[in-house]
Amino acid sequence: MRGPGYLPALLEFLKKVALIDLGIVVVVGLLCWVSGRRTGTQYGTALLLVGLLTIGIGALSLFGGPSPSTNPRHRYFESFMPKITDDRTKQNQPDLTRDYGFSIEMAAIGAISMAVGALIKTIFP
């Protein structure tokens, strides 16, 4: 029996990314409005910076994971442990899968935020 397939998972991923990006656009818009940055260039720049920050958080999560309980040195020192490679790989697989998934989500969210920011800067200078 086959699993649900890639299409439902892809649609769920896109829905999640779209909702988070919509929230980012609204929150950044409100913050820009309250702080007096009301031109398209200022709003677009703020979205570009938030998108860059989001991508940076996703990239840094590969070194320590998105949860605050992970230790960045753990993976480094773990490579020196005298375990069998197969056992170590099976032990690390759930953490690596979670971290790569989080990093991909953050990269997509950041890229869309940056694209919207660039589009706003182009259309409304």
C-alpha positions in Angstrom: 0.0 0.0 0.0 1.3 3.4 -0.9 1.4 6.4 1.3 -0.6 9.6 0.7 1.9 10.8 -2.0 3.8 14.0 -2.6 0.9 16.2 -3.8 -1.0 16.4 -0.4 2.3 17.0 1.4 3.3 19.7 -1.1 -0.1 21.4 -0.8 0.1 21.4 3.0 3.6 22.8 2.8 2.5 25.6 0.5 -0.5 26.4 2.6 1.7 26.7 5.7 4.2 28.9 4.0 1.5 31.1 2.5 -0.2 31.6 5.9 3.1 32.4 7.6 4.1 34.8 4.8 0.7 36.5 5.0 1.2 37.0 8.7 4.7 38.4 8.1 3.4 40.9 5.5 0.6 42.1 7.8 2.8 42.4 10.9 5.6 44.2 9.1 3.0 46.4 7.5 1.5 47.3 10.8 5.0 47.9 12.4 6.0 50.1 9.4 2.7 52.1 9.7 3.1 52.6 13.4 6.7 53.7 13.2 6.0 56.2 10.4 7.6 54.3 7.5 4.8 54.6 5.0 6.5 54.6 1.6 6.7 51.6 -0.6 10.5 51.6 -0.5 10.6 51.6 3.3 8.0 48.8 3.5 9.7 46.8 0.8 13.1 47.2 2.6 11.6 46.0 5.9 10.2 42.9 4.2 13.6 42.3 2.6 15.3 42.5 5.9 12.7 40.2 7.6 13.0 37.7 4.8 16.8 37.7 5.1 16.5 37.3 8.9 14.1 34.3 8.4 16.5 32.6 6.0 19.4 33.2 8.4 17.4 31.6 11.3 16.7 28.6 9.1 20.4 28.3 8.1 21.5 28.5 11.7 19.0 25.9 12.7 21.2 23.3 10.9 23.9 23.8 13.5 21.7 23.6 16.6 18.2 22.8 15.6 15.1 25.0 16.0 14.4 23.9 19.6 16.3 25.7 22.4 17.3 22.5 24.1 19.7 21.3 21.4 23.4 22.0 21.9 25.3 23.1 18.7 28.5 21.3 19.9 26.6 18.0 20.4 26.7 17.1 16.7 30.4 18.0 16.4 31.5 15.9 19.3 29.1 13.1 18.4 31.2 12.5 15.2 34.2 11.4 17.4 32.2 8.8 19.4 33.4 5.3 18.8 30.0 4.0 17.7 29.1 2.0 14.7 28.3 4.3 11.8 25.0 2.6 11.2 23.8 3.0 14.8 24.8 6.7 14.9 23.0 7.4 11.6 19.8 5.8 12.8 20.0 7.7 16.0 20.6 11.1 14.3 18.1 10.6 11.5 15.0 12.1 13.2 16.9 15.2 14.4 18.5 15.8 10.9 15.1 15.3 9.2 13.4 17.8 11.5 16.3 20.4 11.2 16.4 20.1 7.4 12.6 20.4 7.2 12.7 23.5 9.4 15.5 25.0 7.3 13.6 24.4 4.0 10.5 26.0 5.4 12.3 29.0 6.7 14.1 29.4 3.4 10.8 29.3 1.5 9.2 31.8 3.9 12.1 34.2 3.7 12.4 33.9 -0.1 8.8 34.8 -0.6 9.0 37.7 1.9 12.0 39.0 0.0 10.2 38.6 -3.3 7.2 40.5 -2.1 9.4 43.2 -0.6 11.3 43.6 -3.9 8.0 43.6 -5.8 6.6 46.3 -3.6 9.8 48.4 -3.9 9.5 48.1 -7.7 5.8 48.9 -8.0 5.5 51.6 -5.3 8.7 53.5 -5.1 
